């Protein structure tokens, strides 16, 4: 959370900041397991600005195939 806030603040300095919403708007990123994200999009009927998943540097599990290490399924390629 701290890193995200820092990155967002730092991005506001750049005139070409792509992920900084216009004044009065919010960039919504949801996560973190596949089931919750699918249900959110289905129920709210809107696609958020981004999706968050967990992976590991060693295996990159959950990026290209479904993976679960006990906190719900992750599958980045699905989204």
PyMOL commands that set and color helices and strands:
alter all, ss='L'
color gray80, all
select helices_A, chain A and resi 2-11+34-44+76-78
alter helices_A, ss='H'
color red, helices_A
select strands_A, chain A and resi 29-31+50-52
alter strands_A, ss='S'
color yellow, strands_A
deselect
rebuild
show_as cartoon
